Amino acid sequence: MKSKTYPRQAVYAATGCYQQLIYSWRGKGPLALSYGPRLPLSEALALDVARMLSRFSAPKRISLGAGSAAAAVADRDRPGFLAIWRSGSTWNHSVVPEPTAVAGKIVILLDLGIIKAELLEKLNDAA
């Protein structure tokens, strides 16, 4: 099966540096995420992020795991960005209105408007 690549101009760093996130789907293989040359994303971190993203469920809602339902669920169609960052061994997330730094850390910001049902299916299949 040929590789499919899903380029998404969706990632910002806390430095304000704009990056492009690339979703690469290879049949039943792992999902690969890459920031590009200026901000390399290690394979281990990419897999961690892919696992976190694979928790998304249902086309209209995004569920982010075991936190409180109010904090962990956001409307997919709501304007804004899903911020994901790591503190120690814990992943944190929040919905923010615009690209911004979160506590001065490097942040992955996904534009909620580009998270599509078919991509979520691929993420779930890859997990």
C-alpha positions as CSV (number, residue, x, y, z in Angstrom):
1,M,0.0,0.0,0.0
2,K,1.4,3.4,-0.9
3,S,2.2,5.9,1.8
4,K,-0.3,8.8,2.3
5,T,0.9,12.0,3.8
6,Y,-1.4,14.5,5.5
7,P,0.4,17.9,5.7
8,R,-1.3,20.2,8.2
9,Q,0.0,23.7,8.9
10,A,-1.0,23.3,12.5
11,V,2.0,23.4,14.9
12,Y,3.6,26.3,16.7
13,A,6.4,26.4,19.2
14,A,6.5,28.5,22.3
15,T,9.3,30.6,20.6
16,G,6.7,31.8,18.0
17,C,8.4,29.7,15.3
18,Y,5.8,28.4,12.9
19,Q,6.2,24.8,11.9
20,Q,4.3,22.3,9.8
21,L,3.0,19.1,11.2
22,I,3.1,16.1,8.9
23,Y,0.9,13.0,9.5
24,S,2.4,10.1,7.6
25,W,0.3,7.0,7.3
26,R,1.8,3.8,6.0
27,G,-0.8,1.1,5.8
28,K,-0.9,-0.6,9.2
29,G,2.5,0.9,10.3
30,P,3.1,3.5,12.9
31,L,2.0,7.1,12.6
32,A,4.9,9.5,12.1
33,L,4.8,13.1,13.3
34,S,7.5,15.6,12.3
35,Y,8.2,19.2,13.0
36,G,10.6,19.7,10.2
37,P,14.3,20.6,10.4
38,R,14.2,23.5,12.8
39,L,12.6,21.7,15.7
40,P,13.2,17.9,15.4
41,L,10.7,15.6,17.0
42,S,12.2,12.4,18.4
43,E,10.6,9.1,17.4
44,A,9.7,8.4,21.1
45,L,8.1,11.8,21.5
46,A,6.2,11.3,18.2
47,L,4.9,8.0,19.4
48,D,3.8,9.5,22.7
49,V,2.0,12.3,20.9
50,A,0.4,9.8,18.5
51,R,-0.8,7.8,21.4
52,M,-2.3,10.8,23.0
53,L,-4.0,11.9,19.8
54,S,-5.3,8.3,19.4
55,R,-7.5,8.9,22.4
56,F,-9.6,11.3,20.4
57,S,-13.0,9.7,19.9
58,A,-16.3,10.5,18.2
59,P,-16.5,12.9,15.2
60,K,-17.9,15.9,17.1
61,R,-16.1,15.6,20.5
62,I,-12.5,15.3,21.4
63,S,-11.9,13.2,24.6
64,L,-8.5,13.5,26.1
65,G,-8.4,10.8,28.7
66,A,-9.0,10.5,32.4
67,G,-9.1,14.2,33.5
68,S,-12.4,15.9,34.5
69,A,-14.9,15.7,31.7
70,A,-15.4,19.5,31.6
71,A,-11.7,20.1,31.2
72,A,-10.9,17.1,29.0
73,V,-13.6,17.5,26.3
74,A,-13.7,20.2,23.7
75,D,-16.0,20.8,20.7
76,R,-14.1,19.9,17.5
77,D,-15.7,22.8,15.7
78,R,-14.9,25.4,18.4
79,P,-12.3,27.9,17.1
80,G,-9.0,27.7,18.8
81,F,-6.1,25.4,19.3
82,L,-5.5,22.3,21.4
83,A,-2.3,22.9,23.3
84,I,-0.3,19.8,24.3
85,W,2.8,19.9,26.5
86,R,4.8,17.7,28.7
87,S,5.7,18.2,32.4
88,G,8.0,15.4,33.6
89,S,6.3,12.2,32.6
90,T,2.8,13.8,32.4
91,W,1.1,15.1,29.3
92,N,-0.9,18.3,29.8
93,H,-3.5,19.8,27.5
94,S,-5.7,22.8,27.2
95,V,-7.8,24.6,24.6
96,V,-6.4,28.1,23.9
97,P,-7.9,30.8,21.7
98,E,-4.6,31.6,19.9
99,P,-1.1,30.3,19.4
100,T,0.8,31.1,22.6
101,A,3.4,29.8,25.1
102,V,2.1,27.7,28.0
103,A,4.2,28.3,31.1
104,G,7.2,29.1,28.8
105,K,7.4,25.5,27.5
106,I,7.6,24.2,24.0
107,V,4.0,23.5,23.0
108,I,2.3,21.5,20.3
109,L,-0.8,23.5,19.1
110,L,-3.3,21.7,16.9
111,D,-5.8,23.8,15.1
112,L,-9.1,22.3,16.1
113,G,-10.6,23.2,12.7
114,I,-8.4,20.7,10.9
115,I,-8.9,17.7,13.0
116,K,-11.1,15.6,10.7
117,A,-12.9,12.3,11.3
118,E,-10.9,10.3,8.8
119,L,-7.6,11.4,10.4
120,L,-9.0,10.4,13.8
121,E,-9.9,7.0,12.4
122,K,-6.3,6.6,11.2
123,L,-4.9,7.7,14.6
124,N,-7.2,5.2,16.4
125,D,-6.1,2.4,14.0
126,A,-2.4,3.2,14.6
127,A,-2.6,3.1,18.4
